[in-house]
Amino acid sequence: MGSFSNITKGIIKENPVFVLLLGMCPTLAVTSSGINGFAMGAATMFVLVLSNTVISVIKQVIPSKVRIPAFIVVIATFVTIVQLVMEAYTPSIHKQLGLFIPLIVVNCLILGRAEAFASKNNVFNSFLDGIGMGLGFTVALTLLGVVRELLGAGTLFGFNITGIEHPKMMLVFVLPPGAFIVLAYLVAINRMVQKNK
């Protein structure tokens, strides 16, 4: 039962974005809307869960000298699957995320969990760790995207919720500086909440 704490740990105590500050490149680059944040988080979670699981299974047969390249090959395999599936079934989201999908291969969150956790733990715990960290990453990116989209465009997942035809919102929030501003506030809020527990 204790192993299920790996799930909640990734969402709250060790959230990859708000606590560990990992994967900042896609976090800041693609979260101009809630749907983009969710899609990037879900793609990363898929890769994280499956690569953690496979690396945990094959860790005994990988020579220590080629450990990192072997991990990258496993990760790249799942990233390729994600990219091809998104390109086939969600071409508009694939086009918006663009280059950041292949860059999942070098996301320090995924490689870090492979090295620090999956290569040292059993398959079940590695699977749960992937789910927890992936959910934490997805929640963080979705929240960041939702806040930026609401403040910058007056929409929520693409739907106009202001009732105004062309709402004049704070455009800075859908631009790159807005990502830094919103992330800073969300990290600060998370730290205040954790401190007051």
N, C-alpha and C positions, 0 to 999 in steps of 0.2 A: 504493500500500500504506500510505503514511503516514496517509492519511485515515481508515483503520480505527482509528487511535489515538483518534479522537473517541468511539468506543464505550467503550473502557476508561477514558478520561479521566472520563466521566460517572459511571462506577460506583465508581471508586476515588479518583483524585486530586482531582476536582472534584465529589464527590458532593453533590447539591443539598441534602440534609438534614444530613449529618454534617460537611461542610466549608463549603459556602456558606451554610448555614442559611436556605434559601429554602423557601417554602411551609409555614411553620410552622403556619398555621391548620388545614389538614386533617391535618397531621402529628400535632398534639396532640389534635385533636378526634375523629377517627374510628378511631384505632388501638387501641381497647380489645380487639380480637381480631385474630388473624392473617388471617382471611378478609376482614375489613373493610379492613385495611391493604393486602392484596393487591388487592382490588377497586378501591379508591381509586387505588392506584398504577397499575394497569392502565388505568383510565379516563383518568388524567392522561397516561399514556404514549401512548395512542391519539391524544389531542388534540394532544400535543406533536409527535409524528412527522408527522402529517398537516398541522398548521398550519405547522410549519417548512418542509415540502416545498412547500406551496402559496405561502407568502409568498416563498420563494426564487424560485419560478417567476414570480410577478407583481410582484416588487420594482421592476422597471424602469418599470412603467406606473402605479405609485402616486405621486401628487404628494407631495412632502415635507411639505407643510402638513397633509395628512390621513393621514399615515403611521400614527400610533398608532390612530386610529379605524378605519382600514382593517384593521389587524392584529386589532383586537378583533372586528370583524365576522367575519373568517375563523375566529378561535378560537371565537367563539360558535356558529358553524355546526356545528363538530365537537362541541362540548359538547352541543348540542341533539340531535345524532345519538346520542351516548353515552347521554344521559338517556332518550331514547325507547326505545332498544334494551334498556337495563337495566330500565326500567319494564315492558317487554313480556316479557322472557325471564328476568329475575332479580328479581322484585318484592320478595322479602324483603330482599335486599341493597340494592336501591334505597330501600326504606323505612328501613333502618338508616343509610344514608349521607345520606339526606334532602337538606337544603339545600346540603350541601357539594358535590354534583354540579354544580349551576348555578354555584357559586362558583369552579369551575375556570376560568371565563372571566377572572377577575381574579387568578388565581394568578400571583404575580410571577415564578415560574420560567418559565412559558410565555411571558408577555409579554417577559420579559428575554431569553430565547433567541431570540425573534422579532426583537427590536431589535438585540441584540448579535451574533448569529450568522447567522440565516437571511437577514436583509436585506443581508448583506455577503458571503455565500458562495454557491457553486454548489449546485445541487439535490441532488446526490449527497452532498456533505459535510453539508448541512443535514439530510438524511434520517438520516445516520449519527449526527449530533449529537443529533437527537431520540430515536433509539434508545438511545444511551448515557446521556443525561440521564434519559430515561424509565425505563430499567432501574435506574439508580442510585436514582431516587425510589421505584420499586416495591420494590426490595430493602430500602431503608431503612424504608419504611412497614410492610412485611411483618415485618421483623425486630423493629421496635418493637412491633407488634401481638402477635407470638408471645411475646415476653418478658413483656409485660403480661398476656396471657391465661394463660400458664403460672404466673406468680407470683400473679396475682389470682384466678383461677378453677380452676386445676389442670387446665385443658383445653388441647388443641392442635388448632386449626381445628375447635373444637366437640366434639371427642372427649375423653372423660374418660380421662386417662392415669395417674391416681393409683390407680385401682382402688377408691376410696372412693366411696360413694353420693353424699354431699354434702360434698366436701372443704372444710374450713375453711382457706382460704388467706388471703393478705394482701390484703384487699379494697381497700386504698388504691391498688393498682396498676391496677385497672380503673376507678378514679375519675380525674377531671382531674389532681389532684396527681401521681398515678402516672405520667402521661405526661411531666411535667417531670423527674421523678426518673430514669426509664428513659432518656429522651433525653439527659440530662446525662451519665449513665454511658456510653452508647454513643458520644457525641461524644468524651468523654475517652479511651475505649479506642481509637477510630479515630485520634486525634491521637498517642497513644503508639505505635501500630503504625506510622504514617507517619513519626514521628520516628526510630524505631529501624531504618528501612530503609536 
